């Protein structure tokens, strides 16, 4: 198989990725996806996608940000490989692309959140050098 990697920076480029992202976030509607992208992109959000011909088979969002405790970092957001394509090394290739991007941007670390029940993701990230360092707490507001 021959895959193409593309960096996406605009709402228009990212809209076709909704169906794949809905595997992670089933409640994500087209309207909400577009509205959120319009908020996120001006703050540095981008996506990397992998295509097999015309089919989008994997996507990962990412941000380049900074925090006081670690300095500049790359945050991985909404990383998914279509189930049909899992086990072909695409996820590892995306992480390698993101790692190179982080180094190019002179980031100190890469980080991400993974749902507690997503044990498959935990094992995948551990295999690729990530360590679980804490909890992500959420308080829903009215």
Steps between C-alpha positions, in 0.01 A plus 500: 500500500613852422381769740511878468555728799357852487512785749172691515469857626155623394140422589425407139785246492395346834124467443526169306657337810179517703381147428825348627509730805146395587640154580666671800229757566164366379311811617710730281265651242608674178386836638685455831813370326516803271429744784770345719754503217431870450593555866797261502687583179577864591659361817744278312301181444595291194442144380706232335303253289593178330329408174483174311416635157202728560402335831592666829624213717654684795502844657666672791456854613783680673592829660833665575457667838692583819448432870698630795609156620630367168545791260414456133321175416300324232160377613342216305121530476243260350736235366324221311579235241198344331450149648543340155851648477618439855800270529666633182742735676307813408466610863873462555567697182274783618680509835833516316369790289379680814830430676691656209265800501551547876878489460485739204297740720753453786240352735619346826229230519198351327185426699142384458187397684351151462170387644536278808309215335709509181750234604601430139616862467686483833699200381568662162635822653707316762653291221606824332669655803216690668455478877177552695582793730165609643128535467298738285219646711185651350224703662200549273350846509136593433 
